[in-house]
Amino acid sequence: MSDTLREVALAADPALQAYAVAQPAGGRYGGSERGFVLEAVREGYEMHYGEPRAVAGMDQDLRLLAGDALYALGLERLAATGDLEAVAELADLISACAQAQAENRPEHAEGRWAEAGDKLAPTG
């Protein structure tokens, strides 16, 4: 498997090459498989609501589609581990963050991301 979110995104769709940027070293959630899953889903979230780290210069429609693809990528890789409880937790995270954004409470979403990192991909 590829090591970085950028590599996986480009492997999933080479058309993203035109939008790829250098990705900061190290992930927000550590170097484990679970850390990668959270990175992929967080990048999808950022494509919907913030500033993605692996791509730039996309129009809003393409960003939404690419964000959805990264949500799916993260969920698929987590599902492949067979840990259905973790898959449910990740799906709840995606839903709660979308709801927080819809309710104009981005701080609630940030809190959920911190909790998810501690729960799904502890680095310590």
MARNUMI-500606 format. One record per atom (N, C-alpha, C): x, y, z; atom name; residue number from 1. Coordinates in steps of 0.001 Angstrom, whole numbers. Layout:
{xx=X yy=Y zz=Z gunu=CA tipa=NUM}
...
***
This chain:
{xx=836 yy=-1185 zz=0 gunu=N tipa=1}
{xx=0 yy=0 zz=0 gunu=CA tipa=1}
{xx=880 yy=1247 zz=0 gunu=C tipa=1}
{xx=371 yy=2294 zz=-566 gunu=N tipa=2}
{xx=1114 yy=3546 zz=-609 gunu=CA tipa=2}
{xx=1220 yy=4143 zz=783 gunu=C tipa=2}
{xx=2261 yy=4908 zz=981 gunu=N tipa=3}
{xx=2516 yy=5473 zz=2301 gunu=CA tipa=3}
{xx=1811 yy=6796 zz=2555 gunu=C tipa=3}
{xx=1593 yy=7570 zz=1516 gunu=N tipa=4}
{xx=1036 yy=8898 zz=1753 gunu=CA tipa=4}
{xx=-329 yy=9045 zz=1098 gunu=C tipa=4}
{xx=-1096 yy=9920 zz=1673 gunu=N tipa=5}
{xx=-2414 yy=10231 zz=1143 gunu=CA tipa=5}
{xx=-2302 yy=10728 zz=-288 gunu=C tipa=5}
{xx=-1324 yy=11548 zz=-566 gunu=N tipa=6}
{xx=-1131 yy=12082 zz=-1912 gunu=CA tipa=6}
{xx=-910 yy=10951 zz=-2917 gunu=C tipa=6}
{xx=-65 yy=9983 zz=-2582 gunu=N tipa=7}
{xx=203 yy=8859 zz=-3483 gunu=CA tipa=7}
{xx=-1054 yy=8045 zz=-3743 gunu=C tipa=7}
{xx=-1827 yy=7820 zz=-2693 gunu=N tipa=8}
{xx=-3046 yy=7035 zz=-2856 gunu=CA tipa=8}
{xx=-4061 yy=7796 zz=-3695 gunu=C tipa=8}
{xx=-4207 yy=9086 zz=-3450 gunu=N tipa=9}
{xx=-5148 yy=9883 zz=-4235 gunu=CA tipa=9}
{xx=-4759 yy=9865 zz=-5709 gunu=C tipa=9}
{xx=-3477 yy=9981 zz=-5993 gunu=N tipa=10}
{xx=-3029 yy=9969 zz=-7388 gunu=CA tipa=10}
{xx=-3188 yy=8593 zz=-8016 gunu=C tipa=10}
{xx=-2972 yy=7542 zz=-7237 gunu=N tipa=11}
{xx=-3166 yy=6193 zz=-7760 gunu=CA tipa=11}
{xx=-4642 yy=5942 zz=-8044 gunu=C tipa=11}
{xx=-5515 yy=6484 zz=-7207 gunu=N tipa=12}
{xx=-6955 yy=6298 zz=-7392 gunu=CA tipa=12}
{xx=-7448 yy=7031 zz=-8626 gunu=C tipa=12}
{xx=-6873 yy=8195 zz=-8905 gunu=N tipa=13}
{xx=-7303 yy=8968 zz=-10066 gunu=CA tipa=13}
{xx=-6136 yy=9815 zz=-10559 gunu=C tipa=13}
{xx=-5416 yy=9350 zz=-11584 gunu=N tipa=14}
{xx=-4273 yy=10090 zz=-12096 gunu=CA tipa=14}
{xx=-4617 yy=11508 zz=-12559 gunu=C tipa=14}
{xx=-5891 yy=11782 zz=-12831 gunu=N tipa=15}
{xx=-6285 yy=13140 zz=-13236 gunu=CA tipa=15}
{xx=-6027 yy=14149 zz=-12119 gunu=C tipa=15}
{xx=-5894 yy=13664 zz=-10893 gunu=N tipa=16}
{xx=-5608 yy=14571 zz=-9777 gunu=CA tipa=16}
{xx=-4180 yy=15105 zz=-9816 gunu=C tipa=16}
{xx=-3316 yy=14526 zz=-10649 gunu=N tipa=17}
{xx=-1921 yy=14973 zz=-10751 gunu=CA tipa=17}
{xx=-1838 yy=16483 zz=-10987 gunu=C tipa=17}
{xx=-2741 yy=17013 zz=-11792 gunu=N tipa=18}
{xx=-2718 yy=18442 zz=-12088 gunu=CA tipa=18}
{xx=-2961 yy=19294 zz=-10842 gunu=C tipa=18}
{xx=-3527 yy=18713 zz=-9798 gunu=N tipa=19}
{xx=-3868 yy=19453 zz=-8586 gunu=CA tipa=19}
{xx=-2994 yy=19083 zz=-7389 gunu=C tipa=19}
{xx=-2104 yy=18107 zz=-7563 gunu=N tipa=20}
{xx=-1305 yy=17609 zz=-6448 gunu=CA tipa=20}
{xx=-292 yy=18647 zz=-5984 gunu=C tipa=20}
{xx=-131 yy=18728 zz=-4687 gunu=N tipa=21}
{xx=869 yy=19589 zz=-4073 gunu=CA tipa=21}
{xx=1721 yy=18749 zz=-3136 gunu=C tipa=21}
{xx=2872 yy=19276 zz=-2774 gunu=N tipa=22}
{xx=3714 yy=18564 zz=-1815 gunu=CA tipa=22}
{xx=2955 yy=18433 zz=-500 gunu=C tipa=22}
{xx=2970 yy=17257 zz=54 gunu=N tipa=23}
{xx=2262 yy=17009 zz=1306 gunu=CA tipa=23}
{xx=3238 yy=17153 zz=2466 gunu=C tipa=23}
{xx=2822 yy=17800 zz=3534 gunu=N tipa=24}
{xx=3714 yy=17917 zz=4693 gunu=CA tipa=24}
{xx=4146 yy=16536 zz=5184 gunu=C tipa=24}
{xx=5382 yy=16461 zz=5649 gunu=N tipa=25}
{xx=5882 yy=15194 zz=6186 gunu=CA tipa=25}
{xx=5102 yy=14829 zz=7441 gunu=C tipa=25}
{xx=4853 yy=13558 zz=7596 gunu=N tipa=26}
{xx=4144 yy=13098 zz=8783 gunu=CA tipa=26}
{xx=2678 yy=13430 zz=8718 gunu=C tipa=26}
{xx=1893 yy=12592 zz=9292 gunu=N tipa=27}
{xx=464 yy=12818 zz=9288 gunu=CA tipa=27}
{xx=-17 yy=13377 zz=10605 gunu=C tipa=27}
{xx=-1220 yy=13845 zz=10587 gunu=N tipa=28}
{xx=-1849 yy=14365 zz=11806 gunu=CA tipa=28}
{xx=-2125 yy=13250 zz=12800 gunu=C tipa=28}
{xx=-2256 yy=12014 zz=12284 gunu=N tipa=29}
{xx=-2718 yy=10900 zz=13113 gunu=CA tipa=29}
{xx=-1728 yy=9746 zz=13183 gunu=C tipa=29}
{xx=-461 yy=10002 zz=12942 gunu=N tipa=30}
{xx=543 yy=8952 zz=13042 gunu=CA tipa=30}
{xx=678 yy=8140 zz=11765 gunu=C tipa=30}
{xx=1611 yy=7205 zz=11777 gunu=N tipa=31}
{xx=1933 yy=6457 zz=10576 gunu=CA tipa=31}
{xx=1274 yy=5096 zz=10460 gunu=C tipa=31}
{xx=337 yy=4784 zz=11327 gunu=N tipa=32}
{xx=-327 yy=3483 zz=11268 gunu=CA tipa=32}
{xx=-1374 yy=3451 zz=10160 gunu=C tipa=32}
{xx=-1902 yy=2249 zz=9895 gunu=N tipa=33}
{xx=-2985 yy=2122 zz=8921 gunu=CA tipa=33}
{xx=-4198 yy=2940 zz=9376 gunu=C tipa=33}
{xx=-4512 yy=2889 zz=10650 gunu=N tipa=34}
{xx=-5637 yy=3678 zz=11167 gunu=CA tipa=34}
{xx=-5352 yy=5171 zz=11031 gunu=C tipa=34}
{xx=-4098 yy=5553 zz=11238 gunu=N tipa=35}
{xx=-3726 yy=6949 zz=11037 gunu=CA tipa=35}
{xx=-3954 yy=7372 zz=9601 gunu=C tipa=35}
{xx=-3583 yy=6503 zz=8658 gunu=N tipa=36}
{xx=-3814 yy=6802 zz=7244 gunu=CA tipa=36}
{xx=-5302 yy=6959 zz=6960 gunu=C tipa=36}
{xx=-6112 yy=6057 zz=7521 gunu=N tipa=37}
{xx=-7563 yy=6117 zz=7313 gunu=CA tipa=37}
{xx=-8092 yy=7472 zz=7771 gunu=C tipa=37}
{xx=-7688 yy=7897 zz=8961 gunu=N tipa=38}
{xx=-8147 yy=9204 zz=9448 gunu=CA tipa=38}
{xx=-7630 yy=10340 zz=8573 gunu=C tipa=38}
{xx=-6385 yy=10230 zz=8095 gunu=N tipa=39}
{xx=-5852 yy=11252 zz=7183 gunu=CA tipa=39}
{xx=-6702 yy=11355 zz=5922 gunu=C tipa=39}
{xx=-7060 yy=10201 zz=5343 gunu=N tipa=40}
{xx=-7854 yy=10199 zz=4113 gunu=CA tipa=40}
{xx=-9216 yy=10839 zz=4352 gunu=C tipa=40}
{xx=-9865 yy=10444 zz=5431 gunu=N tipa=41}
{xx=-11189 yy=10988 zz=5721 gunu=CA tipa=41}
{xx=-11086 yy=12462 zz=6091 gunu=C tipa=41}
{xx=-10050 yy=12852 zz=6826 gunu=N tipa=42}
{xx=-9877 yy=14267 zz=7176 gunu=CA tipa=42}
{xx=-9631 yy=15098 zz=5912 gunu=C tipa=42}
{xx=-8851 yy=14559 zz=4982 gunu=N tipa=43}
{xx=-8617 yy=15285 zz=3723 gunu=CA tipa=43}
{xx=-9926 yy=15444 zz=2955 gunu=C tipa=43}
{xx=-10761 yy=14396 zz=2960 gunu=N tipa=44}
{xx=-12080 yy=14500 zz=2337 gunu=CA tipa=44}
{xx=-12916 yy=15585 zz=2996 gunu=C tipa=44}
{xx=-12883 yy=15621 zz=4311 gunu=N tipa=45}
{xx=-13599 yy=16659 zz=5068 gunu=CA tipa=45}
{xx=-13079 yy=18046 zz=4697 gunu=C tipa=45}
{xx=-11768 yy=18195 zz=4644 gunu=N tipa=46}
{xx=-11183 yy=19493 zz=4291 gunu=CA tipa=46}
{xx=-11551 yy=19904 zz=2870 gunu=C tipa=46}
{xx=-11697 yy=18932 zz=1971 gunu=N tipa=47}
{xx=-12121 yy=19270 zz=609 gunu=CA tipa=47}
{xx=-13545 yy=19802 zz=601 gunu=C tipa=47}
{xx=-14349 yy=19360 zz=1517 gunu=N tipa=48}
{xx=-15720 yy=19842 zz=1614 gunu=CA tipa=48}
{xx=-15812 yy=21174 zz=2355 gunu=C tipa=48}
{xx=-15036 yy=21330 zz=3433 gunu=N tipa=49}
{xx=-15268 yy=22450 zz=4345 gunu=CA tipa=49}
{xx=-14062 yy=23326 zz=4646 gunu=C tipa=49}
{xx=-12878 yy=22950 zz=4218 gunu=N tipa=50}
{xx=-11697 yy=23704 zz=4615 gunu=CA tipa=50}
{xx=-10668 yy=23800 zz=3516 gunu=C tipa=50}
{xx=-9418 yy=23570 zz=3894 gunu=N tipa=51}
{xx=-8294 yy=23641 zz=2963 gunu=CA tipa=51}
{xx=-7577 yy=22296 zz=2941 gunu=C tipa=51}
{xx=-7698 yy=21543 zz=1852 gunu=N tipa=52}
{xx=-7008 yy=20257 zz=1765 gunu=CA tipa=52}
{xx=-5495 yy=20439 zz=1721 gunu=C tipa=52}
{xx=-4775 yy=19396 zz=2124 gunu=N tipa=53}
{xx=-3310 yy=19449 zz=2157 gunu=CA tipa=53}
{xx=-2656 yy=18790 zz=952 gunu=C tipa=53}
{xx=-3322 yy=17863 zz=284 gunu=N tipa=54}
{xx=-2674 yy=17099 zz=-784 gunu=CA tipa=54}
{xx=-2969 yy=17624 zz=-2182 gunu=C tipa=54}
{xx=-3983 yy=18460 zz=-2320 gunu=N tipa=55}
{xx=-4353 yy=19003 zz=-3625 gunu=CA tipa=55}
{xx=-4726 yy=20471 zz=-3485 gunu=C tipa=55}
{xx=-4647 yy=21198 zz=-4604 gunu=N tipa=56}
{xx=-5024 yy=22611 zz=-4621 gunu=CA tipa=56}
{xx=-5480 yy=22983 zz=-6023 gunu=C tipa=56}
{xx=-6259 yy=24059 zz=-6118 gunu=N tipa=57}
{xx=-6644 yy=24597 zz=-7411 gunu=CA tipa=57}
{xx=-7863 yy=23976 zz=-8050 gunu=C tipa=57}
{xx=-8592 yy=23145 zz=-7328 gunu=N tipa=58}
{xx=-9796 yy=22523 zz=-7881 gunu=CA tipa=58}
{xx=-10978 yy=23468 zz=-7756 gunu=C tipa=58}
{xx=-11903 yy=23369 zz=-8717 gunu=N tipa=59}
{xx=-13142 yy=24120 zz=-8531 gunu=CA tipa=59}
{xx=-13976 yy=23399 zz=-7461 gunu=C tipa=59}
{xx=-14980 yy=24068 zz=-6954 gunu=N tipa=60}
{xx=-15750 yy=23552 zz=-5825 gunu=CA tipa=60}
{xx=-16426 yy=22206 zz=-6122 gunu=C tipa=60}
{xx=-16968 yy=22039 zz=-7322 gunu=N tipa=61}
{xx=-17629 yy=20781 zz=-7664 gunu=CA tipa=61}
{xx=-16647 yy=19610 zz=-7651 gunu=C tipa=61}
{xx=-15477 yy=19810 zz=-8225 gunu=N tipa=62}
{xx=-14475 yy=18752 zz=-8254 gunu=CA tipa=62}
{xx=-13969 yy=18456 zz=-6839 gunu=C tipa=62}
{xx=-13815 yy=19503 zz=-6028 gunu=N tipa=63}
{xx=-13394 yy=19288 zz=-4637 gunu=CA tipa=63}
{xx=-14396 yy=18412 zz=-3890 gunu=C tipa=63}
{xx=-15681 yy=18649 zz=-4096 gunu=N tipa=64}
{xx=-16695 yy=17836 zz=-3417 gunu=CA tipa=64}
{xx=-16611 yy=16384 zz=-3854 gunu=C tipa=64}
{xx=-16462 yy=16164 zz=-5142 gunu=N tipa=65}
{xx=-16347 yy=14787 zz=-5647 gunu=CA tipa=65}
{xx=-15087 yy=14103 zz=-5127 gunu=C tipa=65}
{xx=-13979 yy=14807 zz=-5161 gunu=N tipa=66}
{xx=-12731 yy=14234 zz=-4664 gunu=CA tipa=66}
{xx=-12825 yy=13985 zz=-3159 gunu=C tipa=66}
{xx=-13476 yy=14877 zz=-2444 gunu=N tipa=67}
{xx=-13674 yy=14674 zz=-1008 gunu=CA tipa=67}
{xx=-14493 yy=13432 zz=-730 gunu=C tipa=67}
{xx=-15555 yy=13237 zz=-1489 gunu=N tipa=68}
{xx=-16365 yy=12025 zz=-1327 gunu=CA tipa=68}
{xx=-15538 yy=10777 zz=-1603 gunu=C tipa=68}
{xx=-14683 yy=10836 zz=-2622 gunu=N tipa=69}
{xx=-13837 yy=9684 zz=-2946 gunu=CA tipa=69}
{xx=-12882 yy=9372 zz=-1798 gunu=C tipa=69}
{xx=-12375 yy=10395 zz=-1135 gunu=N tipa=70}
{xx=-11478 yy=10156 zz=-5 gunu=CA tipa=70}
{xx=-12223 yy=9629 zz=1212 gunu=C tipa=70}
{xx=-13443 yy=10100 zz=1439 gunu=N tipa=71}
{xx=-14271 yy=9491 zz=2490 gunu=CA tipa=71}
{xx=-14404 yy=7989 zz=2214 gunu=C tipa=71}
{xx=-14762 yy=7659 zz=983 gunu=N tipa=72}
{xx=-14966 yy=6258 zz=606 gunu=CA tipa=72}
{xx=-13675 yy=5454 zz=747 gunu=C tipa=72}
{xx=-12558 yy=6035 zz=351 gunu=N tipa=73}
{xx=-11268 yy=5366 zz=469 gunu=CA tipa=73}
{xx=-10976 yy=5017 zz=1923 gunu=C tipa=73}
{xx=-11140 yy=5982 zz=2813 gunu=N tipa=74}
{xx=-10875 yy=5730 zz=4226 gunu=CA tipa=74}
{xx=-11789 yy=4664 zz=4792 gunu=C tipa=74}
{xx=-13070 yy=4758 zz=4497 gunu=N tipa=75}
{xx=-14026 yy=3771 zz=5004 gunu=CA tipa=75}
{xx=-13725 yy=2380 zz=4436 gunu=C tipa=75}
{xx=-13379 yy=2314 zz=3152 gunu=N tipa=76}
{xx=-13082 yy=1021 zz=2529 gunu=CA tipa=76}
{xx=-11860 yy=380 zz=3162 gunu=C tipa=76}
{xx=-10818 yy=1156 zz=3400 gunu=N tipa=77}
{xx=-9602 yy=586 zz=3992 gunu=CA tipa=77}
{xx=-9846 yy=144 zz=5425 gunu=C tipa=77}
{xx=-10662 yy=883 zz=6153 gunu=N tipa=78}
{xx=-10978 yy=479 zz=7518 gunu=CA tipa=78}
{xx=-11870 yy=-755 zz=7509 gunu=C tipa=78}
{xx=-12828 yy=-797 zz=6605 gunu=N tipa=79}
{xx=-13715 yy=-1964 zz=6508 gunu=CA tipa=79}
{xx=-12928 yy=-3226 zz=6178 gunu=C tipa=79}
{xx=-11863 yy=-3091 zz=5414 gunu=N tipa=80}
{xx=-11049 yy=-4246 zz=5044 gunu=CA tipa=80}
{xx=-10397 yy=-4904 zz=6256 gunu=C tipa=80}
{xx=-10280 yy=-4172 zz=7369 gunu=N tipa=81}
{xx=-9708 yy=-4752 zz=8583 gunu=CA tipa=81}
{xx=-10721 yy=-5622 zz=9315 gunu=C tipa=81}
{xx=-11996 yy=-5489 zz=8974 gunu=N tipa=82}
{xx=-13039 yy=-6263 zz=9632 gunu=CA tipa=82}
{xx=-13526 yy=-5673 zz=10937 gunu=C tipa=82}
{xx=-13037 yy=-4498 zz=11317 gunu=N tipa=83}
{xx=-13435 yy=-3868 zz=12583 gunu=CA tipa=83}
{xx=-14682 yy=-3009 zz=12342 gunu=C tipa=83}
{xx=-15845 yy=-3639 zz=12411 gunu=N tipa=84}
{xx=-17092 yy=-2934 zz=12115 gunu=CA tipa=84}
{xx=-17408 yy=-1840 zz=13123 gunu=C tipa=84}
{xx=-16971 yy=-2014 zz=14364 gunu=N tipa=85}
{xx=-17172 yy=-963 zz=15364 gunu=CA tipa=85}
{xx=-16414 yy=310 zz=14981 gunu=C tipa=85}
{xx=-15194 yy=154 zz=14500 gunu=N tipa=86}
{xx=-14405 yy=1310 zz=14064 gunu=CA tipa=86}
{xx=-15018 yy=1948 zz=12823 gunu=C tipa=86}
{xx=-15547 yy=1131 zz=11906 gunu=N tipa=87}
{xx=-16214 yy=1668 zz=10713 gunu=CA tipa=87}
{xx=-17418 yy=2510 zz=11133 gunu=C tipa=87}
{xx=-18201 yy=2006 zz=12083 gunu=N tipa=88}
{xx=-19357 yy=2762 zz=12575 gunu=CA tipa=88}
{xx=-18918 yy=4059 zz=13229 gunu=C tipa=88}
{xx=-17839 yy=4012 zz=13986 gunu=N tipa=89}
{xx=-17303 yy=5219 zz=14636 gunu=CA tipa=89}
{xx=-16890 yy=6255 zz=13589 gunu=C tipa=89}
{xx=-16223 yy=5795 zz=12535 gunu=N tipa=90}
{xx=-15779 yy=6706 zz=11483 gunu=CA tipa=90}
{xx=-16968 yy=7286 zz=10723 gunu=C tipa=90}
{xx=-17967 yy=6474 zz=10442 gunu=N tipa=91}
{xx=-19173 yy=6971 zz=9771 gunu=CA tipa=91}
{xx=-19884 yy=7999 zz=10645 gunu=C tipa=91}
{xx=-19939 yy=7749 zz=11957 gunu=N tipa=92}
{xx=-20534 yy=8718 zz=12882 gunu=CA tipa=92}
{xx=-19747 yy=10023 zz=12889 gunu=C tipa=92}
{xx=-18430 yy=9920 zz=12832 gunu=N tipa=93}
{xx=-17583 yy=11115 zz=12780 gunu=CA tipa=93}
{xx=-17899 yy=11956 zz=11548 gunu=C tipa=93}
{xx=-17965 yy=11317 zz=10389 gunu=N tipa=94}
{xx=-18266 yy=12031 zz=9146 gunu=CA tipa=94}
{xx=-19622 yy=12729 zz=9261 gunu=C tipa=94}
{xx=-20605 yy=12009 zz=9759 gunu=N tipa=95}
{xx=-21954 yy=12560 zz=9903 gunu=CA tipa=95}
{xx=-21991 yy=13718 zz=10899 gunu=C tipa=95}
{xx=-21354 yy=13543 zz=12055 gunu=N tipa=96}
{xx=-21356 yy=14586 zz=13083 gunu=CA tipa=96}
{xx=-20650 yy=15851 zz=12601 gunu=C tipa=96}
{xx=-19574 yy=15677 zz=11855 gunu=N tipa=97}
{xx=-18846 yy=16848 zz=11350 gunu=CA tipa=97}
{xx=-19646 yy=17576 zz=10279 gunu=C tipa=97}
{xx=-20333 yy=16842 zz=9427 gunu=N tipa=98}
{xx=-21194 yy=17477 zz=8423 gunu=CA tipa=98}
{xx=-22329 yy=18233 zz=9112 gunu=C tipa=98}
{xx=-22902 yy=17637 zz=10149 gunu=N tipa=99}
{xx=-23968 yy=18310 zz=10881 gunu=CA tipa=99}
{xx=-23445 yy=19571 zz=11568 gunu=C tipa=99}
{xx=-22274 yy=19489 zz=12174 gunu=N tipa=100}
{xx=-21688 yy=20661 zz=12832 gunu=CA tipa=100}
{xx=-21473 yy=21787 zz=11824 gunu=C tipa=100}
{xx=-21007 yy=21460 zz=10637 gunu=N tipa=101}
{xx=-20805 yy=22485 zz=9607 gunu=CA tipa=101}
{xx=-22145 yy=23073 zz=9169 gunu=C tipa=101}
{xx=-23161 yy=22227 zz=9001 gunu=N tipa=102}
{xx=-24480 yy=22702 zz=8583 gunu=CA tipa=102}
{xx=-25093 yy=23632 zz=9635 gunu=C tipa=102}
{xx=-24760 yy=23383 zz=10894 gunu=N tipa=103}
{xx=-25269 yy=24201 zz=11997 gunu=CA tipa=103}
{xx=-24339 yy=25351 zz=12344 gunu=C tipa=103}
{xx=-23306 yy=25576 zz=11517 gunu=N tipa=104}
{xx=-22332 yy=26644 zz=11724 gunu=CA tipa=104}
{xx=-21641 yy=26524 zz=13087 gunu=C tipa=104}
{xx=-21246 yy=25292 zz=13415 gunu=N tipa=105}
{xx=-20521 yy=25015 zz=14654 gunu=CA tipa=105}
{xx=-19228 yy=24266 zz=14339 gunu=C tipa=105}
{xx=-18315 yy=24893 zz=13571 gunu=N tipa=106}
{xx=-17099 yy=24175 zz=13178 gunu=CA tipa=106}
{xx=-16245 yy=23747 zz=14368 gunu=C tipa=106}
{xx=-16345 yy=24451 zz=15483 gunu=N tipa=107}
{xx=-15572 yy=24070 zz=16662 gunu=CA tipa=107}
{xx=-15998 yy=22695 zz=17182 gunu=C tipa=107}
{xx=-17269 yy=22360 zz=17023 gunu=N tipa=108}
{xx=-17742 yy=21041 zz=17425 gunu=CA tipa=108}
{xx=-17101 yy=19966 zz=16552 gunu=C tipa=108}
{xx=-16987 yy=20255 zz=15265 gunu=N tipa=109}
{xx=-16336 yy=19305 zz=14359 gunu=CA tipa=109}
{xx=-14882 yy=19095 zz=14763 gunu=C tipa=109}
{xx=-14179 yy=20162 zz=15094 gunu=N tipa=110}
{xx=-12774 yy=20030 zz=15495 gunu=CA tipa=110}
{xx=-12641 yy=19169 zz=16742 gunu=C tipa=110}
{xx=-13572 yy=19325 zz=17671 gunu=N tipa=111}
{xx=-13562 yy=18490 zz=18866 gunu=CA tipa=111}
{xx=-13756 yy=17025 zz=18533 gunu=C tipa=111}
{xx=-14645 yy=16751 zz=17593 gunu=N tipa=112}
{xx=-14877 yy=15362 zz=17175 gunu=CA tipa=112}
{xx=-13639 yy=14770 zz=16496 gunu=C tipa=112}
{xx=-12927 yy=15582 zz=15708 gunu=N tipa=113}
{xx=-11706 yy=15085 zz=15070 gunu=CA tipa=113}
{xx=-10674 yy=14710 zz=16127 gunu=C tipa=113}
{xx=-10528 yy=15548 zz=17144 gunu=N tipa=114}
{xx=-9561 yy=15253 zz=18211 gunu=CA tipa=114}
{xx=-9936 yy=13952 zz=18928 gunu=C tipa=114}
{xx=-11208 yy=13776 zz=19238 gunu=N tipa=115}
{xx=-11674 yy=12549 zz=19887 gunu=CA tipa=115}
{xx=-11410 yy=11331 zz=19010 gunu=C tipa=115}
{xx=-11690 yy=11459 zz=17722 gunu=N tipa=116}
{xx=-11506 yy=10340 zz=16795 gunu=CA tipa=116}
{xx=-10039 yy=9946 zz=16711 gunu=C tipa=116}
{xx=-9161 yy=10932 zz=16674 gunu=N tipa=117}
{xx=-7727 yy=10629 zz=16634 gunu=CA tipa=117}
{xx=-7290 yy=9857 zz=17859 gunu=C tipa=117}
{xx=-7769 yy=10283 zz=19019 gunu=N tipa=118}
{xx=-7425 yy=9597 zz=20259 gunu=CA tipa=118}
{xx=-7990 yy=8181 zz=20303 gunu=C tipa=118}
{xx=-9180 yy=8017 zz=19777 gunu=N tipa=119}
{xx=-9873 yy=6729 zz=19861 gunu=CA tipa=119}
{xx=-9452 yy=5750 zz=18766 gunu=C tipa=119}
{xx=-9396 yy=6227 zz=17529 gunu=N tipa=120}
{xx=-9160 yy=5336 zz=16392 gunu=CA tipa=120}
{xx=-7697 yy=5171 zz=16025 gunu=C tipa=120}
{xx=-6888 yy=6186 zz=16271 gunu=N tipa=121}
{xx=-5482 yy=6098 zz=15873 gunu=CA tipa=121}
{xx=-4590 yy=6764 zz=16912 gunu=C tipa=121}
{xx=-4601 yy=6237 zz=18138 gunu=N tipa=122}
{xx=-3757 yy=6854 zz=19177 gunu=CA tipa=122}
{xx=-2280 yy=6791 zz=18774 gunu=C tipa=122}
{xx=-1580 yy=7890 zz=18987 gunu=N tipa=123}
{xx=-169 yy=7950 zz=18609 gunu=CA tipa=123}
{xx=755 yy=7718 zz=19795 gunu=C tipa=123}
{xx=222 yy=7699 zz=20996 gunu=N tipa=124}
{xx=1079 yy=7563 zz=22181 gunu=CA tipa=124}
{xx=1141 yy=6255 zz=22777 gunu=C tipa=124}
***
